[in-house]
């Protein structure tokens, strides 16, 4: 029984690692589309074409993202804003930390 639990936990960890790896591929695709948007002006169309392709749908699925039209339009909106993923993630993280600090001070 213990071996089964260890094996299940190991498989779950492997799945989480694979999901994170595919999420990193999605972030790289977003960064590439943002760079294309700044250089050629076709970033949103580029990410939409990728997300609708067979490879794009598979990568999104493996990252735990349902590859539907709502997601495609969200990716296009994100690329249209022109904010690199690293900046967006760090800003979001700092806002979350600041909000937590303010709540701790208020309590």
C-alpha positions, 0 to 999 in steps of 0.5 A: 500500500505504501508503494502505491501512495509513493508512486501516486505522489511521485506521478503527481509531482511529475505532472505538476512539473510538466504543467509548469514546463508547458506554462513556461512555453505559453509565457515564451509564446506570449513574449514572442508575440509581444516582440512581434507586435512591437516590431511588425505590428501583428502580435495579437494575430500571431498569438491567435494563430499559434493558439488555434494551431494543433501544437498551440492547443496541445501546449495550452492543454498540457499547461492546464489551460482550456484552449477555447476562443475565450482564452484566445481572445484573452491572449490577444488582449494581453499581447495587445497591451504590450506588457512583457510577461516577466513585468506583468508577473512581477508587478502582480506579485508586488501588488499582492505582497503590498496588499498582504502587508496592508492587511497585516498592519490594519489587523 
